[in-house]
Amino acid sequence: MIKIQRQVILAPYTTLKIGGPARYFTVVKNLRELKESISWAKENKKEIFILGGGSNILLAKPWPGLVIKNEITGSEIIKETKKSVWYQAYSGENWQKFVEDSVRRHLYGLENLASIYGSVGAAPVQNIGAYGAELKDVFVSLEALNLKTGRSKIFKASDCHFAYRDSVFKKSLRGKYFIYRVTVKLSKEPRLNLSYGGIKEILLAKKIKTPTPKQIALAVTELRASKLPIPAILPNAGSFFKNPEVSEKEFKKLQKRWPEIKFFSGSKPNLIKIPAAWLIEQAGFKGRRYGAVGMYEKQALILVNYGGASAAQVLAQIKRVIKGVKTRFGLTLEPEVNIIPPLK
Ligand SMILES: Cc1cc2nc3c(=O)[nH]c(=O)nc-3n(C[C@H](O)[C@H](O)[C@H](O)COP(=O)(O)OP(=O)(O)OC[C@H]3O[C@@H](n4cnc5c(N)ncnc54)[C@H](O)[C@@H]3O)c2cc1C
């Protein structure tokens, strides 16, 4: 029998440490409990919100329905060939643990995604990415349960519509499926991607010429630790905004006005990505505090709760930053973090 709690404060379950009460709250540890929770919500006509590690959400209002906290853990190899391994993890598994397990087995594919917070199940939701890699590069399929019917469905990569920090689960299927387990295909042979963000330099400094997946994961962890605030010390939800993408024509206009503008290639051949951190810094927000909130002094893309910030303060900061960047550059920043309910 599942245990349904009432009026559970959600702030401690998030890395931003913000969030009011969930009217109903339950923790699921296996498929049976998950199915029972979905049935309970159906019988009681309550909307479900799925909570993983709470590292990519801003809960701006109390949740009137049922919050399902996902603690369905575990992982296993389900298929193996000479060159590859199909590795499956249950969605409540900690992402960092999944990566650690894979590199310990000497498998290539997840090492650049080391040290990302949260659960395996949330990884496809925004197609997590870092250091030149994205989940979609290794993704095979996922199994998800429809939150209305409880029925299970397999989603292949093409069904997920993966894009830059985006998928069908953030768009048309938002809040409609519980991702139950995820399968990735990893390589037994080196498939290195070291050209981003200083990985190569760290390995060279350590005199590592042919790195193992574990050595790469450690280099990524080191790089991240030097730049990102630890949520347990300075509550945050990682990069708050997506890097805007513009056409080449639009970019040329911006570059004419700001020759020092930073950029890199976009998610499609004709698009240019502009680092939102640079735009936010130029607009004067880096390290500037507004009461209990502000953009982190070492990385302007990270919105920090300096202690006791309210959801209203964070929402005001989001709007302030969007307006500041829009006024200066004419570009509209889009939040990467899931704001519940969404911004209007
Ligand atoms: C310091 C820091 C650094 C970060 N760096 C990165 C980074 O480099 N790259 C990156 O991509 N992200 C990064 N993030 C963001 C975050 O770690 C990822 O987005 C992560 O995948 C969120 O996982 P979670 O379990 O915490 O999701 P949650 O915050 O709990 O949920 C996020 C969304 O997914 C939905 N969801 C969660 N689980 C499921 C499920 N099983 N089925 C269906 N929907 C579900 C939720 O309802 C919610 O809408 C960072 C965050 C922090 C705090």
The ligand as an SDF file (V2000), in Angstrom:
LIG
                    3D

 53 58  0  0  0  0  0  0  0  0999 V2000
   24.8220   22.8370  -10.1610 C   0  0  0  0  0  0  0  0  0  0  0  0
   24.0100   22.2820  -11.2810 C   0  0  0  0  0  0  0  0  0  0  0  0
   24.6270   22.0330  -12.5010 C   0  0  0  0  0  0  0  0  0  0  0  0
   23.8710   21.5270  -13.5770 C   0  0  0  0  0  0  0  0  0  0  0  0
   24.4980   21.2920  -14.7530 N   0  0  0  0  0  0  0  0  0  0  0  0
   23.7930   20.8170  -15.8100 C   0  0  0  0  0  0  0  0  0  0  0  0
   24.4440   20.5490  -17.0530 C   0  0  0  0  0  0  0  0  0  0  0  0
   25.6430   20.6890  -17.2010 O   0  0  0  0  0  0  0  0  0  0  0  0
   23.6830   20.1100  -18.0860 N   0  0  0  0  0  0  0  0  0  0  0  0
   22.3390   19.9100  -17.9630 C   0  0  0  0  0  0  0  0  0  0  0  0
   21.7120   19.5010  -18.9620 O   0  0  0  0  0  0  0  0  0  0  0  0
   21.7000   20.1480  -16.7990 N   0  0  0  0  0  0  0  0  0  0  0  0
   22.3890   20.5920  -15.7230 C   0  0  0  0  0  0  0  0  0  0  0  0
   21.7510   20.8490  -14.5360 N   0  0  0  0  0  0  0  0  0  0  0  0
   20.2970   20.6760  -14.4600 C   0  0  0  0  0  0  0  0  0  0  0  0
   19.8250   19.3240  -13.8920 C   0  0  0  0  0  0  0  0  0  0  0  0
   20.8480   18.7020  -13.1740 O   0  0  0  0  0  0  0  0  0  0  0  0
   19.3320   18.3770  -15.0040 C   0  0  0  0  0  0  0  0  0  0  0  0
   18.3570   19.0000  -15.7940 O   0  0  0  0  0  0  0  0  0  0  0  0
   18.7510   17.0860  -14.4300 C   0  0  0  0  0  0  0  0  0  0  0  0
   18.4600   16.1850  -15.4890 O   0  0  0  0  0  0  0  0  0  0  0  0
   17.4730   17.2940  -13.6050 C   0  0  0  0  0  0  0  0  0  0  0  0
   17.2010   16.0970  -12.9210 O   0  0  0  0  0  0  0  0  0  0  0  0
   16.2470   16.0490  -11.6640 P   0  0  0  0  0  0  0  0  0  0  0  0
   16.0080   14.6180  -11.3570 O   0  0  0  0  0  0  0  0  0  0  0  0
   16.7860   16.8820  -10.5750 O   0  0  0  0  0  0  0  0  0  0  0  0
   14.9100   16.6980  -12.2640 O   0  0  0  0  0  0  0  0  0  0  0  0
   13.7980   17.5310  -11.5060 P   0  0  0  0  0  0  0  0  0  0  0  0
   14.3130   18.9110  -11.2270 O   0  0  0  0  0  0  0  0  0  0  0  0
   13.2670   16.7810  -10.3600 O   0  0  0  0  0  0  0  0  0  0  0  0
   12.6950   17.6040  -12.6520 O   0  0  0  0  0  0  0  0  0  0  0  0
   12.9170   18.3350  -13.8400 C   0  0  0  0  0  0  0  0  0  0  0  0
   11.7000   18.1710  -14.7630 C   0  0  0  0  0  0  0  0  0  0  0  0
   11.6420   16.8320  -15.2350 O   0  0  0  0  0  0  0  0  0  0  0  0
   10.4160   16.2080  -14.8510 C   0  0  0  0  0  0  0  0  0  0  0  0
   10.7410   14.8280  -14.4730 N   0  0  0  0  0  0  0  0  0  0  0  0
   11.6130   14.4150  -13.5150 C   0  0  0  0  0  0  0  0  0  0  0  0
   11.6700   13.0760  -13.4810 N   0  0  0  0  0  0  0  0  0  0  0  0
   10.8120   12.6280  -14.4280 C   0  0  0  0  0  0  0  0  0  0  0  0
   10.4080   11.3200  -14.8550 C   0  0  0  0  0  0  0  0  0  0  0  0
   10.8750   10.2110  -14.2950 N   0  0  0  0  0  0  0  0  0  0  0  0
    9.4830   11.2430  -15.8630 N   0  0  0  0  0  0  0  0  0  0  0  0
    8.9740   12.3620  -16.4430 C   0  0  0  0  0  0  0  0  0  0  0  0
    9.3070   13.6010  -16.0690 N   0  0  0  0  0  0  0  0  0  0  0  0
   10.2220   13.7360  -15.0640 C   0  0  0  0  0  0  0  0  0  0  0  0
    9.9100   17.0150  -13.6600 C   0  0  0  0  0  0  0  0  0  0  0  0
    8.5060   16.9010  -13.5050 O   0  0  0  0  0  0  0  0  0  0  0  0
   10.3740   18.4180  -14.0490 C   0  0  0  0  0  0  0  0  0  0  0  0
    9.4780   18.9990  -14.9550 O   0  0  0  0  0  0  0  0  0  0  0  0
   22.4880   21.3030  -13.4190 C   0  0  0  0  0  0  0  0  0  0  0  0
   21.8740   21.5470  -12.1650 C   0  0  0  0  0  0  0  0  0  0  0  0
   22.6380   22.0030  -11.1080 C   0  0  0  0  0  0  0  0  0  0  0  0
   21.9610   22.2450   -9.7890 C   0  0  0  0  0  0  0  0  0  0  0  0
  1  2  1  0
  2  3  1  0
  2 52  2  0
  3  4  2  0
  4  5  1  0
  4 50  1  0
  5  6  2  0
  6  7  1  0
  6 13  1  0
  7  8  2  0
  7  9  1  0
  9 10  1  0
 10 11  2  0
 10 12  1  0
 12 13  2  0
 13 14  1  0
 14 15  1  0
 14 50  1  0
 15 16  1  0
 16 17  1  0
 16 18  1  0
 18 19  1  0
 18 20  1  0
 20 21  1  0
 20 22  1  0
 22 23  1  0
 23 24  1  0
 24 25  2  0
 24 26  1  0
 24 27  1  0
 27 28  1  0
 28 29  2  0
 28 30  1  0
 28 31  1  0
 31 32  1  0
 32 33  1  0
 33 34  1  0
 33 48  1  0
 34 35  1  0
 35 36  1  0
 35 46  1  0
 36 37  1  0
 36 45  1  0
 37 38  2  0
 38 39  1  0
 39 40  1  0
 39 45  2  0
 40 41  1  0
 40 42  2  0
 42 43  1  0
 43 44  2  0
 44 45  1  0
 46 47  1  0
 46 48  1  0
 48 49  1  0
 50 51  2  0
 51 52  1  0
 52 53  1  0
M  END
$$$$
